[in-house]
Amino acid sequence: MKILAFPGQGSQKIGMGKLFYENFSIAKKVFEEVDETLKFKLSKLIFDGNITELSLTSNTQPALMAVSIAILRVFLKENEIKINQTFEFVCGHSLGEFTALCAANVISLKDTANLLKIRGQSMQEAVPQGEGSMAALISSDFSQLDKLINMVTKIGVCEIANHNSSEQIVISGHTKAVQELVNNASKFSIKKALLLNVSAPFHCSLMMPAQSRLQNELKEINFNVPDLPIICNYTAASENNPEKLKDNIINQVTNKVRWKETMEFALDKKINTVVECGSGKVLSGLFKRFSKDLNVYNIETIEDLKDLKI
């Protein structure tokens, strides 16, 4: 029983996917189609650009998706398999859920690239620069976190954005409230609290303008029945219904990514193998720490592709 996972923001790096582009025509076609759709040489930025520009949300989101889909298509072709012959479920972290939708043929590559560009731009524009922040909290005891959040919400919005694991939670909201939480975290059993280098406060109620815009854009796009069930961030449960998949991807913008529960769902469904497809090893690391019973792989390089026997 296998699950396929796609990374989210933070996994981007210059040069990601370049060797796949140069060595596999099926990967090259993915990057060319995304470039053509966005009317912008995103591939040049990904392969040889500036990390600051690549890390702009409106670039990062379609870029990470393009790399993941390119690698996935190579993997499927080289092994002469279909996605639903090999995997029981597919999932992705935040923007990675859009990659999952594309991988499962719910939406086309062109629509996915367009939607992620719009999603990135609208998330960036939802809150004025400097007024929103995010912070990562590391602890073995989050029992007092609600009390801490309630304390700082007198200053501004402060909400859980990602529940990544038993030891890691990311919070999001107004900069002053998030900063106050970081300053007081140690008094509430939080071992470590770090402000993140992000351009906007994702996955909290401040993203409502972005959610509204995405909802509007999605009215025109038809969702197909997926080739295999998608575990959604909003519900931490699998879904096959196209309209529910659309609702979940809309609600995801202002709500927390329930990644810990996603991993619990996978284990509950007797999943024993996880393959992260794309740049970085963030999700692989979370799955490895979550359960020693899981065989965890990631396909980021051509060597990874050759080494993976599945």
Secondary structure, DSSP 8 states (H G I E B T S, - for coil): -EEEEE--TT---TTTTHHHHHH-HHHHHHHHHHHHHHTS-HHHHHHHS-HHHHTSHHHHHHHHHHHHHHHHHHHHHHTT--HHHH-SEEEESTHHHHHHHHHTTSS-HHHHHHHHHHHHHHHHHSS-TTSEEEEEEE-S--TTHHHHHHHHTTTS-EEEEEE-SSSEEEEEEEHHHHHHHHHHGGGGT-SEEEE---SS--SSGGGHHHHHHHHHHHTT------SS-EE-TTTSSEE--HHHHHHHHHHGGGS-B-HHHHHHHHHHTT--EEEEESS-SHHHHHHHHH-TT-EEEEE-SHHHHHH---
